[in-house]
Amino acid sequence: MTDLALWHAQAGRMQEAEQWHQASAGTGRPLSMTHFGVFLAKAGRMQEAEWWLRSSATAGEPQAMYNLGRLLNDTGRVPEGRDWYIRAAGNGHRDAQYNLGNDLAEQHPEAAVQWLRQAADAGHVPAMFNLCVVLNGLGRYQEGAPYLWQAAEAGHPSAMNAAARDLLDRQRYPEAEPWLRRAADAGLPPAFRNLGRLLKETGRVQEAEGWLRRAAESEDIEAITTLMELLTQTGRNDEATQWLQWLVQKGYARPA
């Protein structure tokens, strides 16, 4: 019945979806109650959604605990929402572990590491990258590196860019370039800049300029300064000056 409800919802037949969700949830199956609660929350019927999610969460369903925590947070009951996140995380819910780790990263990084590591070890790719970021902030670079590469190999754009940036800084251009191209193809502006820098440093100036311009248009300051260097080296001082004036206007540089 739940599968039929989900199928109707995907096809936009919300009345039929609700009927089957309600029939399935009425059996008392916790996961069915969870699906119905999520359906109601998406429809903006928060009070009804909360009843079904709370019923399922109380019955021990981790997915319901997580979604109830989200609903409570969204309706301004943050402390209670956090409690349900913690319960969901303690029951192995990866998204709850990830969210808790992110919430704790600034004020309690050691606790954040514990939750992010659990999510990362369970295969949560964004948690792998964020765990590396937190570990780097704690100066534990070697511990974070394997998680960075796991995330990169799983296709996380920021992880691919960060891993490649390390290779780029060590002038390991052939290794860095494929990762930067994948991250750039995913639309990540810092990857535009790093790919442009790599191409510039390896003599492919025309292609480098295109990527640096894309990054500069997203107001990437490092890309702008690299683009200015390229423009100056190729005799286009007037355009380089225009970019310098933009940096001054934005407060990133001082007038000469």
C-alpha positions as CSV (number, residue, x, y, z in Angstrom):
1,M,0.0,0.0,0.0
2,T,2.8,2.4,0.8
3,D,4.5,1.6,-2.5
4,L,1.3,2.3,-4.3
5,A,0.9,5.6,-2.4
6,L,4.4,6.7,-3.4
7,W,3.7,5.7,-7.0
8,H,0.5,7.8,-7.1
9,A,2.4,10.8,-5.5
10,Q,5.2,10.6,-8.0
11,A,2.6,10.8,-10.8
12,G,0.9,13.8,-9.2
13,R,-2.2,12.0,-8.1
14,M,-2.2,13.3,-4.5
15,Q,-5.8,12.3,-3.6
16,E,-5.1,8.7,-4.4
17,A,-1.7,8.8,-2.8
18,E,-3.2,10.1,0.5
19,Q,-5.9,7.4,0.5
20,W,-3.3,4.6,0.2
21,H,-0.9,6.3,2.7
22,Q,-3.6,6.6,5.2
23,A,-4.7,3.0,4.7
24,S,-1.1,1.8,5.1
25,A,-0.4,3.9,8.1
26,G,-3.7,2.7,9.7
27,T,-2.2,-0.8,10.0
28,G,0.2,0.6,12.6
29,R,3.4,-0.2,10.7
30,P,5.9,2.4,11.9
31,L,7.6,3.0,8.5
32,S,4.1,3.4,6.8
33,M,3.2,6.0,9.5
34,T,6.5,7.7,8.7
35,H,5.8,7.9,5.0
36,F,2.3,9.3,5.7
37,G,3.7,11.9,8.1
38,V,6.3,13.0,5.5
39,F,3.5,13.2,2.9
40,L,1.4,15.4,5.1
41,A,4.4,17.6,6.0
42,K,5.1,18.2,2.3
43,A,1.4,19.2,1.9
44,G,1.9,21.8,4.7
45,R,-0.4,19.9,7.2
46,M,2.1,20.1,10.0
47,Q,-0.2,19.2,12.9
48,E,-1.4,16.0,11.3
49,A,2.2,15.2,10.1
50,E,3.5,15.6,13.6
51,W,1.0,13.2,15.1
52,W,1.9,10.4,12.6
53,L,5.7,11.1,12.9
54,R,5.6,11.2,16.6
55,S,3.6,7.9,16.8
56,S,6.2,6.2,14.6
57,A,9.2,7.8,16.3
58,T,7.8,6.7,19.7
59,A,7.5,3.2,18.3
60,G,11.3,3.3,17.6
61,E,11.5,4.1,13.8
62,P,14.7,6.0,13.2
63,Q,13.5,7.6,10.0
64,A,10.5,9.0,11.9
65,M,12.8,10.3,14.6
66,Y,14.8,12.2,12.0
67,N,11.8,13.6,10.2
68,L,10.1,14.6,13.5
69,G,13.3,16.4,14.4
70,R,13.2,18.3,11.1
71,L,9.6,19.2,11.6
72,L,10.1,20.4,15.1
73,N,13.1,22.5,14.0
74,D,11.1,24.0,11.1
75,T,8.3,25.0,13.5
76,G,10.6,26.7,16.0
77,R,11.0,23.9,18.6
78,V,14.7,23.5,18.2
79,P,15.7,21.9,21.5
80,E,13.1,19.1,21.1
81,G,14.0,18.7,17.5
82,R,17.7,18.2,18.6
83,D,16.6,15.5,21.0
84,W,14.9,13.6,18.2
85,Y,18.0,14.0,16.0
86,I,20.1,12.6,18.7
87,R,17.8,9.6,19.1
88,A,17.8,9.0,15.3
89,A,21.6,9.3,15.2
90,G,22.0,6.9,18.1
91,N,19.9,4.5,16.1
92,G,22.2,4.7,13.1
93,H,20.4,7.2,10.9
94,R,23.1,8.7,8.7
95,D,21.5,12.0,7.9
96,A,20.8,12.7,11.5
97,Q,24.4,11.9,12.4
98,Y,25.5,14.2,9.6
99,N,23.2,17.1,10.7
100,L,24.3,16.8,14.3
101,G,28.0,16.8,13.3
102,N,27.4,19.9,11.2
103,D,25.6,21.6,14.0
104,L,28.3,20.9,16.5
105,A,31.3,21.6,14.2
106,E,31.9,25.2,15.3
107,Q,31.3,25.0,19.0
108,H,32.1,21.4,19.8
109,P,34.4,20.0,17.0
110,E,35.4,16.9,18.9
111,A,31.8,15.8,19.3
112,A,31.2,16.8,15.7
113,V,34.0,14.4,14.7
114,Q,32.3,11.5,16.4
115,W,29.0,12.0,14.7
116,L,30.4,12.8,11.3
117,R,32.7,9.8,11.5
118,Q,29.8,7.5,12.2
119,A,27.9,8.8,9.1
120,A,31.0,8.8,7.0
121,D,31.9,5.2,7.9
122,A,28.3,4.2,7.0
123,G,28.9,5.6,3.5
124,H,27.5,9.2,3.8
125,V,29.6,11.0,1.2
126,P,29.0,14.7,2.3
127,A,29.9,13.5,5.9
128,M,33.2,12.2,4.6
129,F,34.1,15.7,3.2
130,N,32.8,17.6,6.3
131,L,34.7,15.2,8.6
132,C,37.9,16.0,6.7
133,V,37.2,19.8,7.1
134,V,36.6,19.5,10.9
135,L,39.7,17.3,11.3
136,N,41.8,19.8,9.3
137,G,40.5,22.5,11.6
138,L,41.8,20.5,14.6
139,G,45.2,20.1,12.9
140,R,44.6,16.4,12.3
141,Y,45.4,16.5,8.6
142,Q,46.6,12.9,8.1
143,E,43.5,11.5,9.8
144,G,41.2,13.5,7.5
145,A,43.0,12.8,4.2
146,P,41.5,9.3,3.7
147,Y,38.0,10.6,4.1
148,L,38.8,13.4,1.6
149,W,39.8,10.9,-1.0
150,Q,36.9,8.7,-0.3
151,A,34.5,11.6,-0.9
152,A,36.4,12.6,-4.0
153,E,36.3,9.1,-5.4
154,A,32.5,9.1,-4.7
155,G,32.2,12.2,-6.9
156,H,31.8,14.9,-4.2
157,P,32.7,18.1,-6.2
158,S,34.3,20.0,-3.2
159,A,36.3,17.0,-2.2
160,M,37.6,16.5,-5.8
161,N,38.6,20.2,-5.9
162,A,40.2,20.1,-2.5
163,A,42.2,16.9,-3.2
164,A,43.3,18.3,-6.6
165,R,44.3,21.6,-5.0
166,D,46.8,19.8,-2.8
167,L,48.2,18.0,-5.9
168,L,48.2,21.4,-7.8
169,D,50.2,23.1,-5.0
170,R,52.8,20.3,-5.3
171,Q,52.9,20.8,-9.1
172,R,51.6,17.3,-9.7
173,Y,49.6,18.5,-12.7
174,P,48.8,15.3,-14.5
175,E,47.2,13.9,-11.4
176,A,45.4,17.1,-10.4
177,E,43.9,17.9,-13.8
178,P,41.3,15.0,-14.1
179,W,39.9,15.7,-10.7
180,L,39.7,19.5,-11.4
181,R,37.9,18.9,-14.7
182,R,35.4,16.6,-13.0
183,A,34.8,19.2,-10.2
184,A,34.5,22.0,-12.8
185,D,32.1,20.0,-14.9
186,A,30.0,19.7,-11.8
187,G,29.7,23.5,-11.7
188,L,32.0,24.3,-8.8
189,P,33.5,27.8,-9.1
190,P,36.6,27.2,-7.0
191,A,37.3,24.3,-9.4
192,F,37.0,26.8,-12.3
193,R,39.7,28.9,-10.7
194,N,42.1,25.9,-9.9
195,L,41.7,24.4,-13.3
196,G,42.4,27.8,-14.8
197,R,45.5,28.2,-12.6
198,L,46.7,24.7,-13.6
199,L,46.2,25.4,-17.3
200,K,48.1,28.7,-17.0
201,E,51.0,27.1,-15.2
202,T,51.2,24.4,-17.8
203,G,51.2,26.9,-20.7
204,R,47.7,26.5,-22.0
205,V,46.9,30.2,-21.6
206,Q,43.9,30.5,-23.9
207,E,41.9,27.7,-22.2
208,A,43.1,28.9,-18.8
209,E,41.6,32.3,-19.5
210,G,38.2,30.9,-20.1
211,W,38.1,29.0,-16.8
212,L,39.5,31.9,-14.9
213,R,36.9,34.2,-16.4
214,R,34.1,31.8,-15.3
215,A,35.5,31.8,-11.8
216,A,36.0,35.6,-11.8
217,E,32.4,36.1,-12.8
218,S,31.4,34.4,-9.6
219,E,33.5,36.9,-7.7
220,D,36.2,34.4,-6.8
221,I,39.0,36.8,-5.6
222,E,41.9,34.4,-6.2
223,A,40.6,33.8,-9.7
224,I,40.5,37.5,-10.3
225,T,44.0,38.1,-9.2
226,T,45.3,35.2,-11.4
227,L,43.3,36.5,-14.3
228,M,44.8,39.9,-13.8
229,E,48.3,38.3,-13.9
230,L,47.4,36.6,-17.2
231,L,46.0,39.7,-18.7
232,T,49.1,41.7,-17.7
233,Q,51.4,39.0,-19.1
234,T,49.5,39.1,-22.5
235,G,49.6,42.9,-22.8
236,R,46.0,43.6,-21.8
237,N,46.8,46.1,-19.0
238,D,43.6,48.1,-19.5
239,E,41.4,45.1,-18.7
240,A,43.6,44.1,-15.8
241,T,43.2,47.6,-14.4
242,Q,39.4,47.3,-14.7
243,W,39.5,44.2,-12.5
244,L,41.8,46.0,-10.1
245,Q,39.3,48.8,-9.8
246,W,36.6,46.3,-9.1
247,L,38.7,44.8,-6.3
248,V,39.2,48.3,-4.8
249,Q,35.5,49.1,-5.0
250,K,34.6,45.9,-3.2
251,G,37.2,46.5,-0.5
252,Y,39.5,43.7,-1.5
253,A,42.4,45.9,-2.5
254,R,43.7,49.4,-1.8
255,P,44.1,52.1,-4.4
256,A,47.6,52.7,-5.6
